[in-house]
Amino acid sequence: MSILVINAGSSSIKYSLYDANTLTVIDHGIIEEISNHHEGFEVMKQQLQAHKVDIAHVTAFGHRIVHGGERFTLPTLIDDSVIEEIKELTSLAPLHNLANLEGFYAARSIAPNAVHIAVFDTAFHHTMPDYAYRYALPNRLYETHRIRRYGFHGTSHSYVSAQAALLLNKPLNQLNLITLHIGNGVSACAIEKGKSIDTSMGMTPLEGLMMGTRSGSIDPGIITYLANKENMSMGEIDTLLNKQSGLLGIAGTNDMRTLIDSAQAKDSNAQLAIEMFTYRLKKQLGAYMATMSHVDGIVFTGGIGEHSAPIRTLICAELEHLGIKMDEAKNTLHHSHIDHDESSVKLLIIPANEELHIALQVKEILG
Ligand code: ADP
């Protein structure tokens, strides 16, 4: 028995094949610059064949679907009605959900007898209370269009919180955590008794913290100002905010390694980008600490969160008054526990593994 986890983007397909009993990886890969998903799946089929795996014999597929709206709060067996509902949610995440569905269609045509399960990036955040997920806009916009905050990176926040419970040797439902997913996309999640109570991304993944190429939260007034002053179309503004902003917009690159080297060489734009990036994360930590009665641990994950000691140092600097004190030696060595003995809040580095978390959820459904 095997489980194939698929993350189908608009131009690439990532896959990880697991043994369904042991959840060990049999094979994984990425097919990039695909012209369509059927072609991409043909390439994947050949790559798997080279490892003596026949894709037609895979037991179950786990499909990462970005937007589950209010409807999908759990992993869901995909049938015709579910496809229709995912399509209806496309307006909330046009690029992502369509590509995810294309991936599903290609997988279904190649393995029609397998079980296909959708795992939603928004699902973990369905426990947010209304006062956290509603925008202060007229009610009718929520009632008519479901305009609200949904949050993303849910599979990642959920996975690392479960791993944190193991590392801290305490049941997840007794833990209050703040998880920081810091990669190209960046989001924070406040987790109370194991459940998401707030997260920094919103109706789309654009809201919140400064990211690799996304601006994160800005004054919405800037959008009308740009439309008027620079005569920009909505499409151009969307591209500006999603693809030309963030670290890239301030310092010309979104590669944190390059930025850290440039900042050390006294490049003022790189220094500013890093200051802005870590200042916002520090503010987010403070905000979430204020919303919870106490915080047991803070988790760093994602490419930057896992690998960049200087960024972690800057985020946690001078937070002793909140009970946060980092052990610099452990931080430099990327230990899993990087808190100082005097820190009342545990500080953890946990590698992201969204694929494994999807495989786990598929396995639970198969069981
Ligand atoms: P995505 O959100 O696309 O999955 P990742 O989680 O892989 O992205 O994170 C990508 C980011 O991680 C890039 O900014 C990259 O520069 C950064 N990164 C990866 N390795 C390191 C490292 N050793 N030090 C600092 N930054 C790193």
Residues whose N, C-alpha, C, O or C-beta is under 5 A from the ligand:
A	BS01	ADP	I182 G183 N184 G185 N254 D255 M256 R257 G302 G303 I304 H307 S308
